[in-house]
Amino acid sequence: MYDEVDERGKRKYTVDQIAETFSFSRKTIYRTLERSNHHRPARQP
């Protein structure tokens, strides 16, 4: 959900929207994103 972008290349959903959708705090969303970025391979140009 966080990685989804619209036709202009902007994020479709803010962290606030994601947190509200799943009834989590923003801090929990950010912490989860940070953890997932440590396990994700670097993007290739």
N, C-alpha and C positions, 0 to 999 in steps of 0.2 A: 504494500500500500504506500509506503514512504517513497519508494523508488518510482512510482507512477508519475508520468509527466503529461501535460496537456499538449495541444498542437503548437503552442508557442515555446515549448521546452521548459516551462515552469512546473514546479511540483503541483500535483493535483490536490494533495491534502497537506494541511499543516500538522505539526506535532499536536497542537491543541485539538484539532478535529479527530485525529487518530486516538488520542487519549480519551476523548469524550465518547467515541464510538465503542471502545472496548472497556470503558469504566476503569481506566488506569490513570495514574498521575502522569504528568508530563515528565517528571524525573524518572519514572519507570520506563517510559518510552525511550528517553535519551540513553539511559543505562543499557537497555536492550540493544539499541542501535550501535552503541559503542562496542559492546561485546561482539555483535555480529560482524562489525567491520574488522575486528582483529582476526577473524577466521576466514574472511573473504579474500580471494586473490586480488592483486592489484589489477586495475583496468588496463587494457592494452589500447594505445592510441589508434 
